[in-house]
Amino acid sequence: MFAILESGSKQYKVQEGDILEVELLSEEKITKGNSVNFDSILLVQDKDLHIGQPFVENALIKAKVLEEFKAPKIIVFKKKSKKGYKKTRGHRQKLHKIQIEKIEMKAKTVKKATAKAKPETTETTKETTEEKE
């Protein structure tokens, strides 16, 4: 069983037990016990192939946050020739290392349509207004 999930505008192909480095997750997503639930799943392959439009309904990936760290430094160098302009900048992206614990598909629930009583505003109100006049 594998799935494709979206995190930080990137897509990852994952299986149970995989370890990934994803962009820093918001603190609202991380629950007690350092676990994360991903619901933005694009594709799930189990016995059948489930393709989302854009996301697969009733699919959930549970993961455990192992650590928070910074990626290696990236140097950004700008220069304009014959102008004496040089600028050096650096950047280190913050990342989370996560381990995929479980990929699950919930059973689909069928919603039954309930008949709602419509307010009588069509002919009965017209008749009562005509009788009053």
N, C-alpha and C positions, 0 to 999 in steps of 0.2 A: 504494500500500500504506500502510495506517495501522494504528495499534494504540492501545489504551487501557491505560495502566500505572498502578499504584498505588504512591505513594511518600509517606511521611509522613501516612498516612490521608487523602490527597487523590488524586483521579483526574485524569489528564491524557491528552488525545487528542494523539498525536504522529505525525509522519512523519519520514522521513530528512532530516536537515539542520535540523530545528527547534531553537531555542534556548529553554530553559526555566529558570525560577527555582523550585527545589524547596527544601524544608526541608533543613537541614544533614544530610548523610549521615554515617554512622559511618565511622571510619577503617578498619574491617575490610572495608567494601564497596569502598573505593577501592584499586585495585591500583597497581603501579608504572606510571609513564607517565600518571598521572592519568586512568585509565579506570575505568568502572563498568559492571557487568553487572546488569541488572534481570531477575529471573525471575518477579516478581509481575505478570503480564500478564493482564488480564481479557478482552480481545478482540483478535483479529487479523483484518484484512481484506486478503487478497491475491486470488488467483483465487477462493478460497472464503472463507466466513465461518467463523471458528473462535471459538466462545464457550466460555469456561472455566467450570468448576464447582468451586471459585470461580476457579481460575487455569487458563490454557491450558497443557497439557502440551507439552513440546518447543519452547517459544517462548522467545526470548532477545532482549533489546534491549541493544545496546552503545552506551555514551555516553562522552563525553570531558568531564572537569571543566575548565571554563574559568577560573573564579575563585570565591573564597569572599568574601562581603561581608555587610553588615548592611542590613536594610530600614530605611526611614525610621521615625523615632520615633513611637510611638503614645502619646498622653496619656490616662491613666485618671484621671478626677476623680470623687471621691465627696463627697456633701454631704447632711447631714440638716438640713432646715429647722427654724429656731427652737431649735436645740440647740447651735449654735456648732461643729459638727463639719465640718471640711473636710480632705480628704486628696488629694494629687496624686501620682501615680505615673507613671512612663514605662517603655516597653518597646521594645527593638529586637530583632527576630527575626534570627537568623543564617541565611543562605541560601547555596546553591551555584547557580552558573549552569552549566548543562550543555548540551552539544550532542549531539543524537541522531545517531550515525554509521551504525548498521545495525539493521534489524529482520529477524530470521531465524527460520524455522521449521525445526527439525531433522526428519529423517525418522523416522517412528515405528519403533521396534524391537519386534518381536514376540517375546515371551518364550515359550519352549517349556517346557511342564510336564514335569518329570522325575519318573519313578516312583521313589519312595523305598521301600526295603524296610521293611516294618513289623515291629517286634519281635513274636515269637510269645509273646503273653501271654494268649491267650484259652483255647482248648481244650487245647492241649498242656501247659500248666502245670497245668491242673486234673487232667488224666489222670495226670501224674507225681505229684502230691500224693496222689491217691486210691490209687495203687499202693503208695506208701510206707507208708500207714496200714494 
